[in-house]
Amino acid sequence: MPRSPPTPSFALRGALLTSIGDPFRDGLEGTRRYEGDGLLVVAGGVIVDAGPYVAVRRRLPPGTPVERLPRSTLLVPGFVDCHVHYAQLPVVASHGTQLLDWLDRYTFPAERAAAEPRHARRLASAFFDATLAAGTTTVASFCTVHPGSVDAFFGEARRRDVRAIGGKVLMDRHAPRGLADTAQRGYDESKALIARWHGRGRLGYAITPRFAPTSSPAQLAAAGALWREHPDCWVQSHLSESRQEVDRVRKLFPRARDYVDVYARAGLLGRRAIYGHGLHLSEREFAVLHASGTALAHCPTSNLFLGSGLFAWPRAKMPARPVRVGLGTDVGGGTSLSLLATLGEAYKVAQLGGTSLAPAQLFHLATRGGAQALDLDAHVGSLLPGMEADFVELDCEATPLLAQRVRHAEGIDDVLFALAVLGDERAVAATWVAGRCVHRRAAARQA
């Protein structure tokens, strides 16, 4: 299906906020830009100008329509979800077990159902409806072992012109019937899917071993070979989510120094590799992730819901060897597709570990930080000229409680923090993808 035709030029006037640096590395000052009265100009699906209204309006091409946004709203870059499982949508909020039991009881049956093409297409459609309604414009999702699940995911993303990364799950051992492939078949099917989808429009393929316990050394080696053949692809998997999982990896890979070393030996570390969780890592493992440029996806709602553990912010962002970190909703283990709701849980996880994440750091994680983790920050994550026009209009008075809090806010940091703690899908007034409004909330605000 061809991409949608370029959108005509238009401009939006209102409050603008964008991250322009890294507040974890460079401090809180000067790493973001806020304009209380700003102007964002879009042409052909790209941001062509942005800044203070009084300055940008002088450069505005004659005849460009300007829409004035409500004073209660804030324009921000589209949110970036670095780790999610679209086919697990039906089992979100299923009554709990911990990780390995969760896989057997909920994950595998849900993914087995995605073998049916029409079901996979319905799931993909529902998934993108929900993520766009939550203000998420870039996703990195696991599909299932079935190639048809990848076709359904990318077909729907292509239809909507969304920035999407995804891939066929690889599992050749310790997997139930109907969900296991072989090292060779996983390689062959992934290679065919790369040829079919990678680089089409805004799509990118991720080589996707589920995690070390369900892939043999031969399959991990085949995945590494595939990445060497297609180095512009991504790699996504799971890492050190629970202590029980770490113990299992130690037994399955006795020659590896640790969990990270399992992936290192297979050639699966590097820029464009992103691993979900990373809760129980040693100092050596953090150092290897930093040196290789490998990123982590922090998934706080899932980690809390499954009782997996707490992400160690001070260790991940140690100044001498910081690791790139984005946020993941991790649905179905995660409990919400809203990155705003996920930010609130990330803050609480950090608090439990003795760290208070600043509002600027939270906002960075959901936007530019996530784009950096996925090596997409040249394209998305900021409201800067030349970036793809993916952005969100947030309603800072979306609910009575949020409105009450914002009325007493002391500056933009206070507003941001209120959105992170009290916000969810209801705060998303509208979502734009490549310069097209693809979601607009019903007019009536919800209590």
BAFI-310073 format. One line per 5 residues: number of its first residue (from 1); their letters; for each residue x, y, z of C-alpha. Coordinates in Angstrom, 2 decimals, padded with zeros to 5 digits, always signed. Each point is the difference from the previous one (the first is absolute). Layout:
// BAFI-310073
NUM) a) X Y Z | ...
END
This chain:
// BAFI-310073
1) mprsp) +000.00 +000.00 +000.00 | +001.50 +003.40 -000.91 | +000.62 +002.60 +002.64 | -002.56 +002.72 +000.51 | +000.57 +003.10 -002.14
6) ptpsf) +001.95 +002.82 +001.68 | -002.12 +002.20 +002.22 | -000.39 +003.69 -000.90 | +001.76 +002.64 +002.05 | -001.60 +001.08 +003.25
11) alrga) +001.01 +001.50 +003.32 | -001.11 -000.50 +003.59 | +000.25 +002.78 +002.56 | +000.20 -000.89 +003.66 | +002.36 -001.08 +002.76
16) lltsi) +002.88 -002.16 -001.34 | +002.40 -002.20 +001.95 | +002.85 -002.11 -001.35 | +003.09 -001.71 +001.34 | +003.14 +001.20 -001.79
21) gdpfr) +002.70 -001.71 +002.06 | +000.51 -002.71 +002.60 | -000.97 +001.10 +003.53 | +001.58 -003.12 +001.48 | +003.38 +000.80 -001.51
26) dgleg) +000.00 +003.77 -000.42 | -002.12 +001.16 +002.93 | -003.47 +001.48 +000.13 | +000.82 +003.45 -001.33 | +000.16 +000.54 -003.74
31) trrye) -001.10 -003.48 -001.02 | -003.57 +000.90 -000.95 | -001.83 +002.86 -001.65 | -003.34 +001.42 +001.17 | -002.01 +002.68 -001.78
36) gdgll) -003.12 +001.16 +001.80 | -001.18 +001.60 -003.25 | +001.60 -001.98 -002.79 | -000.59 -000.79 -003.63 | +000.58 -003.41 -001.61
41) vvagg) +000.06 -000.05 -003.81 | -000.48 -003.23 -001.96 | +000.35 -000.70 -003.72 | +000.13 -003.33 -001.82 | -000.10 -001.98 +003.23
46) vivda) +003.09 +001.73 +001.41 | +000.47 +002.77 +002.57 | +001.41 +002.94 -001.96 | +000.05 +002.66 +002.75 | -000.64 +000.24 +003.71
51) gpyva) +000.58 +002.61 +002.66 | -001.47 +003.14 +001.57 | -003.14 +001.16 -001.79 | +001.24 +003.57 -000.44 | +003.13 -001.22 -001.80
56) vrrrl) -001.36 -002.91 -002.04 | -003.05 +001.88 -001.32 | +002.34 +002.39 -001.89 | +001.42 -003.00 -001.87 | -003.35 -001.63 -000.67
61) ppgtp) -000.71 -000.51 -003.72 | -002.95 +002.12 -001.16 | -003.33 -001.78 +000.15 | +001.07 -002.61 +002.56 | -003.02 -000.75 +002.22
66) verlp) +000.64 +000.47 +003.73 | -002.08 -001.81 +002.61 | -000.03 +001.40 +003.52 | +000.01 -002.78 +002.56 | -001.86 +000.29 +003.33
71) rstll) +002.02 +001.66 +002.75 | -000.31 -003.10 +002.16 | +001.95 -002.12 -002.50 | +003.66 -000.76 -000.59 | +001.61 -001.23 -003.24
76) vpgfv) +002.71 -002.63 +000.56 | +001.81 -002.54 -002.20 | -001.80 -003.29 -000.56 | +000.78 -002.58 +002.66 | +002.38 -002.91 -000.67
81) dchvh) -000.79 -003.49 +001.31 | +003.22 -002.01 -000.11 | -001.35 -003.39 +001.08 | -003.49 -001.44 -000.46 | -001.72 -003.20 -001.20
86) yaqlp) -002.94 +000.85 -002.24 | -001.34 -003.58 -000.14 | -000.27 -000.11 +003.79 | -002.66 +002.72 +000.06 | -002.76 -002.51 +000.92
91) vvash) +001.74 -001.08 +003.25 | +000.86 +003.40 +001.48 | -001.14 +000.17 +003.64 | -000.32 -003.77 +000.37 | +000.23 -001.11 +003.61
96) gtqll) +003.57 -000.40 +001.04 | +002.73 -002.44 +000.02 | +003.66 +000.86 -000.30 | +001.95 +000.09 -003.23 | +000.67 -003.60 -000.98
101) dwldr) -003.44 -001.22 +001.11 | -001.57 +003.02 -001.75 | +001.55 -001.13 -003.28 | -001.52 -003.46 +000.29 | -003.41 +001.07 +001.24
106) ytfpa) -000.69 +003.13 -002.04 | +002.67 +001.00 -002.50 | +000.36 -003.21 -001.96 | -003.75 -000.66 -000.45 | -000.53 +003.61 -001.15
111) eraaa) +002.85 -000.25 -002.48 | -001.12 -003.38 -001.28 | -003.33 +001.61 -000.99 | +001.87 +002.47 -002.23 | +000.73 -002.84 -002.42
116) eprha) -003.43 +000.75 -001.48 | +000.53 +002.88 -002.45 | -003.33 +001.76 +000.52 | +000.48 -000.08 +003.76 | +003.51 +001.46 -000.37
121) rrlas) -001.33 +002.79 -002.22 | -002.75 +000.83 +002.50 | +002.57 +000.13 +002.80 | +002.29 +002.26 -002.01 | -002.86 +002.38 -000.78
126) affda) -001.12 +000.13 +003.64 | +003.59 +000.48 +001.13 | +000.65 +003.03 -002.21 | -003.39 +001.47 +000.87 | +000.98 -000.18 +003.66
131) tlaag) +003.59 +001.20 -000.31 | -000.91 +003.00 -002.15 | -002.79 +000.90 +002.43 | +002.67 -000.06 +002.72 | +002.26 +002.37 -001.95
136) tttva) +002.54 -002.66 -000.98 | +001.27 +000.55 -003.53 | +003.06 -002.29 -000.05 | -000.06 -003.61 +001.18 | +002.40 -002.93 +000.22
141) sfctv) -002.13 -003.12 +000.31 | +000.56 -003.72 +000.17 | -002.27 -001.92 -002.34 | -000.33 -003.79 +000.39 | +001.82 -002.97 -001.48
146) hpgsv) -002.42 +000.04 -002.95 | +001.12 +002.02 -003.05 | -003.63 +000.97 -000.58 | -000.01 +001.87 +003.31 | +002.84 +002.16 -001.33
151) daffg) -001.87 +000.63 -003.25 | -003.06 +001.07 +001.99 | +002.01 +002.36 +002.20 | +001.96 +001.66 -002.79 | -002.98 +000.11 -002.34
156) earrr) -002.02 +001.96 +002.54 | +002.92 +002.28 +000.88 | +000.62 +000.66 -003.69 | -003.66 +000.84 -000.56 | +000.18 +002.60 +002.77
161) dvrai) +003.51 +001.21 -000.92 | +001.22 -000.61 +003.56 | +003.66 -000.33 +001.01 | +000.07 -003.66 +000.98 | +002.68 -002.57 +000.78
166) ggkvl) -000.96 -003.66 +000.32 | +001.06 -003.53 -000.67 | -000.81 -003.71 +000.11 | +000.71 -001.57 +003.38 | +002.69 -002.70 -000.10
171) mdrha) -000.46 -003.01 +002.33 | +001.44 -003.43 -000.71 | -000.07 -001.57 +003.48 | -001.99 +000.04 +003.24 | -002.99 +001.22 -001.97
176) prgla) -003.45 -001.60 -000.38 | -001.14 -001.77 -003.13 | -001.09 +002.47 -002.64 | +002.41 +002.68 +001.19 | +003.37 -001.65 -000.58
181) dtaqr) +002.04 +000.38 -003.17 | +003.53 -001.20 -000.75 | +003.22 +001.94 -000.30 | -000.06 -000.37 -003.77 | -003.69 +000.72 -000.47
186) gydes) +000.15 +003.01 +002.28 | +002.94 +001.34 -002.01 | -001.68 -000.65 -003.36 | -003.36 +001.48 +000.98 | +001.61 +003.05 +001.59
191) kalia) +002.12 +000.59 -003.08 | -003.07 -000.14 -002.24 | -001.85 +002.42 +002.28 | +002.93 +002.42 -000.05 | -000.12 -000.01 -003.80
196) rwhgr) -003.76 +000.55 +000.07 | -000.27 +002.76 +002.61 | +003.24 +001.58 +001.18 | +000.40 +003.56 -001.22 | -003.44 +000.22 -001.59
201) grlgy) -001.23 +003.46 +000.87 | +000.49 +000.47 +003.72 | +000.40 -003.68 +000.86 | +003.02 -001.73 +001.48 | +000.63 -003.68 +000.66
206) aitpr) +001.25 -001.31 +003.35 | +001.66 -003.40 +000.28 | -001.91 -001.33 +003.00 | +001.12 -002.97 +002.10 | -002.54 -000.03 +002.86
211) fapts) +002.74 -000.46 +002.58 | +002.93 -002.28 +000.60 | -001.92 -002.81 +001.79 | -002.15 -000.69 -003.09 | +002.78 +000.15 -002.59
216) spaql) +002.77 -002.53 -000.38 | +003.57 +001.20 -000.50 | -000.43 -000.94 -003.67 | -003.04 +002.21 -000.36 | +001.66 +002.95 +001.75
221) aaaga) +003.02 -000.45 -002.29 | -002.30 -000.01 -003.03 | -001.64 +003.21 +001.25 | +003.44 +001.57 +000.35 | +000.92 -001.08 -003.53
226) lwreh) -003.23 +001.52 -001.30 | +000.83 +003.32 +001.68 | +003.46 +000.01 -001.53 | -001.62 -000.49 -003.42 | -002.54 +002.78 +000.69
231) pdcwv) +001.78 +002.44 +002.36 | -002.60 +002.75 -000.48 | -002.64 -002.21 +001.64 | -000.71 +000.01 +003.72 | +000.33 -002.73 +002.63
236) qshls) -002.50 -000.30 +002.83 | -000.28 -002.52 +002.80 | -000.31 -000.30 +003.79 | +002.75 +000.18 +002.58 | +000.14 -000.71 +003.71
241) esrqe) -003.68 +000.56 +000.71 | -000.31 -002.34 +002.99 | +002.44 -001.81 +002.27 | -001.54 -003.35 -000.90 | +000.66 +000.76 -003.67
246) vdrvr) +003.61 +000.99 +000.75 | +000.51 -003.30 +001.85 | -001.41 -001.92 -002.97 | +002.35 +001.79 -002.41 | +002.96 -000.84 +002.22
251) klfpr) -000.88 -003.70 -000.22 | -000.73 +000.04 -003.74 | +003.17 +001.92 -000.93 | +002.64 -001.15 +002.51 | +002.92 +001.34 -002.05
256) ardyv) -001.32 +003.55 -000.14 | +001.28 +002.44 +002.61 | -003.49 +001.37 +000.59 | -003.28 +000.71 -001.79 | +001.38 +002.88 -002.09
261) dvyar) +002.88 -002.20 -001.07 | -002.47 -002.49 -001.52 | -001.12 +002.67 -002.46 | +003.52 +001.34 -000.47 | +001.30 -003.43 -001.06
266) agllg) -002.78 -000.16 -002.61 | +000.86 +003.43 -001.41 | -003.27 +001.54 +001.19 | +001.30 +003.10 +001.80 | +000.46 +003.42 -001.56
271) rraiy) -001.74 +003.11 -001.15 | -003.58 -000.79 -001.08 | -000.13 -002.88 +002.48 | -002.52 +000.61 +002.78 | -000.78 -002.35 +002.86
276) ghglh) -003.05 +000.13 +002.21 | +000.35 +000.33 +003.78 | +003.62 -000.44 +001.17 | -000.95 -000.20 +003.68 | +002.65 -002.32 +001.44
281) lsere) +003.21 +001.02 -001.74 | +003.53 -000.01 +001.38 | +002.41 +002.88 -000.37 | +001.82 -001.95 -002.69 | -003.22 -000.38 -001.96
286) favlh) -000.83 +003.71 +000.20 | +003.52 +000.81 -001.18 | -000.34 -002.33 -003.00 | -003.36 +001.52 -000.96 | +001.53 +003.48 +000.16
291) asgta) +003.10 -000.92 -001.99 | -002.03 -001.72 -002.73 | -002.68 +002.70 -000.26 | -002.73 -002.48 +000.87 | -003.17 +001.55 +001.45
296) lahcp) -002.45 -001.07 +002.69 | -003.78 +000.43 +000.00 | -001.29 +000.70 +003.50 | -003.48 -001.51 +000.47 | -001.18 +001.07 +003.45
301) tsnlf) -003.66 -001.04 -000.13 | +000.96 -003.51 -001.07 | +002.80 -000.30 +002.54 | -002.33 +000.98 +002.82 | -002.96 -002.05 -001.23
306) lgsgl) +002.02 -003.20 -000.39 | +002.10 +000.65 +003.11 | +003.20 -000.21 -002.02 | +002.05 +002.68 +001.76 | +000.97 +003.68 -000.10
311) fawpr) +002.05 +001.72 -002.68 | +003.24 +001.43 +001.42 | +000.08 +003.55 -001.34 | +003.23 +001.13 +001.71 | +001.87 -003.00 -001.36
316) akmpa) -001.44 +000.26 -003.51 | +000.86 +003.69 -000.26 | +003.35 -000.04 +001.81 | +001.87 +003.00 -001.51 | +003.14 -002.02 -000.76
321) rpvrv) -001.90 -002.49 -002.17 | -003.63 +000.97 -000.62 | -002.26 -002.42 -001.85 | -002.61 +001.27 -002.45 | -003.47 -000.58 +001.44
326) glgtd) -003.48 +000.35 -001.46 | -003.42 -000.89 +001.35 | -002.15 -003.00 -000.88 | -003.59 -000.74 +000.89 | +000.63 -003.77 -000.40
331) vgggt) -003.69 -000.79 -000.48 | -001.24 -002.73 +000.70 | +002.16 -000.27 +003.16 | -000.20 +003.75 +000.21 | -003.29 +001.52 +001.13
336) slsll) -000.43 +003.01 -002.29 | +000.88 +001.10 -003.53 | +000.21 +003.59 +001.24 | +003.54 +001.37 +000.25 | -001.34 +002.67 +002.38
341) atlge) -001.20 -002.71 +002.39 | +003.32 -001.80 -000.50 | +001.89 +003.15 +000.99 | -001.82 +000.14 +003.29 | +001.01 -003.56 +000.79
346) aykva) +003.60 +000.65 -001.08 | +000.11 +002.84 +002.51 | -001.27 -002.26 +002.77 | +002.49 -002.75 -000.85 | +002.83 +002.53 +000.15
351) qlggt) -001.27 +001.28 +003.34 | +000.07 -003.51 +001.43 | +003.64 -000.17 -001.06 | +000.86 +003.31 +001.63 | +000.01 +002.12 -003.18
356) slapa) -002.40 +002.82 -000.88 | -000.35 +000.38 -003.76 | -000.50 +003.64 -000.97 | -002.93 +000.96 -002.24 | +002.44 +000.85 -002.81
361) qlfhl) +001.52 -003.47 +000.26 | -003.40 -001.68 -000.08 | -001.07 +002.00 -003.05 | +003.31 -000.80 -001.73 | -000.49 -003.75 +000.55
366) atrgg) -003.38 +000.01 -001.71 | +001.18 +002.01 -003.02 | +003.57 +000.73 -001.05 | +001.50 -002.55 +002.40 | -002.09 -002.77 -001.46
371) aqald) +000.93 +001.11 -003.51 | +003.69 -000.07 +000.99 | -000.37 -003.48 +001.45 | -001.38 -001.15 -003.37 | +002.57 +002.00 -001.99
376) ldahv) -002.84 +002.04 -001.53 | +000.73 +003.41 +001.51 | +000.95 +001.39 -003.42 | -003.62 -000.58 -001.03 | -002.34 +000.16 +003.00
381) gsllp) -000.11 +001.00 +003.65 | +000.34 +003.79 -000.32 | -001.93 +003.00 -001.30 | +002.86 +001.34 -002.08 | +000.22 +000.98 -003.69
386) gmead) +000.75 -003.00 -002.17 | -001.61 -002.52 +002.32 | -002.94 -002.13 -001.07 | -003.25 +001.66 +001.06 | -001.07 -002.45 +002.70
391) fveld) -001.38 +001.90 +002.97 | -002.71 +000.04 +002.64 | -002.34 +002.63 +001.39 | -000.31 -000.59 +003.74 | -002.96 +001.39 +001.93
396) ceatp) +001.35 +001.11 +003.36 | -003.55 +000.25 +001.37 | -001.26 -003.33 -001.32 | -001.43 -001.19 +003.31 | -001.26 +001.97 +003.00
401) llaqr) +002.89 -001.16 +002.19 | +002.61 +000.86 -002.65 | -001.62 +003.39 -000.62 | -000.02 +000.76 +003.73 | +003.68 -000.90 +000.29
406) vrhae) +001.08 +001.96 -003.07 | -001.79 +003.14 +001.16 | +002.38 +000.04 +002.94 | +003.09 -000.92 -002.03 | +003.12 +002.12 +000.37
411) giddv) +001.53 -000.14 -003.45 | +000.29 -002.56 -002.77 | +001.82 -002.56 +002.18 | -002.98 -000.13 +002.32 | -002.34 -000.48 -002.96
416) lfala) +002.18 -002.78 -001.42 | +000.12 -001.82 +003.29 | -003.77 +000.23 +000.42 | -000.45 -001.48 -003.49 | +002.39 -002.84 +000.82
421) vlgde) -001.68 -000.90 +003.28 | -003.66 +000.72 -000.83 | -000.08 -000.28 -003.80 | -000.95 -002.85 -002.31 | -001.83 -000.38 -003.33
426) ravaa) -002.61 +002.54 +001.12 | +002.62 +002.74 -000.12 | +000.68 -000.59 -003.71 | -002.18 +002.49 -001.87 | +001.45 -000.81 -003.43
431) twvag) +002.82 -001.97 -001.66 | +001.75 +000.85 -003.27 | +002.03 -002.47 -002.07 | +002.10 +001.30 -002.90 | -001.98 +003.23 +000.09
436) rcvhr) -003.44 -001.64 -000.03 | -002.37 +000.07 +002.95 | -000.69 -003.71 +000.56 | -001.80 +000.22 +003.34 | -002.20 +002.63 +001.58
441) raaar) -001.58 -000.59 +003.37 | -003.73 +000.41 +000.41 | -000.87 +003.58 +000.92 | -001.38 -000.76 +003.46 | +002.69 -000.33 +002.68
446) qa) -000.17 -003.05 +002.15 | -000.33 +000.08 +003.74
END
